[in-house]
């Protein structure tokens, strides 16, 4: 596997240099999306970085998917979204990562039933620590609460 943006972000998370870092989860790193195509867009980056989900042993696949669901639950609760879209592609960045994208009732009517990739991501606002840090902190707090409820320890 060649070095991808996912590899670089995982390395930055490990070094504590990624300003989008939410927290370490059992299967990888929860981070805010950059850009923030919709407020609260997050990703789960697999650690170790692998090509795709099916490279992992079955137990690790389940753990990754469970973490994606837990991150989605936290984003849903914190943002007040109408629903959460979960997506795993890996076509552009061929390394396992999942998008967690909140969807809102006040999105443009033409977009409400479309997938989030129909937005012009090049026009979406970049992650801005001053603007987005409150949301990041709230999502982190809720993820850690949910992790503790599920019996995880020492992941923050």
C-alpha positions, -999 to +999 in steps of 0.1 A: +000+000+000+014+034-009+014+063+016-020+080+016-035+111+033-049+086+058-014+074+067-003+110+072-033+119+094-029+087+115+008+096+120-002+132+130-027+118+155-001+096+170+022+125+174-005+148+188-002+172+158-036+169+142-059+198+153-089+178+141-083+150+166-113+140+186-099+109+204-084+075+201-109+047+197-103+010+199-100+006+162-084+039+152-086+077+154-118+098+154-111+132+137-132+161+124-135+162+086-115+187+067-133+202+049-165+205+070-188+199+041-216+197+067-210+209+103-199+179+125-185+158+096-161+133+112-140+104+101-127+072+118-092+064+106-082+028+110-050+022+131-032+002+119-038+016+085-050-012+061-062-012+025-098-020+033-122-035+059-118-071+046-081-072+052-088-071+090-096-102+110-134-106+117-131-093+153-113-062+142-138-056+114-166-057+140-147-034+163-141-008+135-178-009+125-189-007+162-166+024+166-181+040+134-216+035+149-206+049+182-190+080+166-221+084+146-243+082+177-222+109+193-223+132+163-261+126+160-267+136+196-243+166+197-253+182+164-291+176+166-289+162+131-319+146+114-299+116+105-263+104+101-248+091+068-221+065+073-198+058+044-167+036+037-153+040+002-115+042-001-116+050-038-097+083-036-076+075-005-072+037-006-069+031+031-096+021+055-115+051+069-152+058+074-171+091+070-197+101+096-218+129+081-247+146+099-277+156+077-299+185+086-334+195+078-323+229+067-301+217+039-311+229+004-342+209-008-323+196-038-296+181-015-319+166+012-322+133-006-289+133-023-256+119-009-231+143+006-207+138-023-232+158-044-220+189-025-191+208-040-165+198-015-140+222-029-163+251-018-168+236+017-152+255+046-119+241+058-117+229+094-111+260+115-100+254+150-115+286+163-149+280+147-151+243+151-133+236+184-165+238+205-182+212+183-150+190+184-149+192+222-186+184+225-182+154+202-151+142+221-169+144+254-199+124+241-177+098+224-158+092+256-190+090+276-203+064+252-170+045+252-171+043+290-207+032+290-197+004+266-169-007+290-139+007+272-111+021+294-081+043+287-089+054+252-089+092+257 
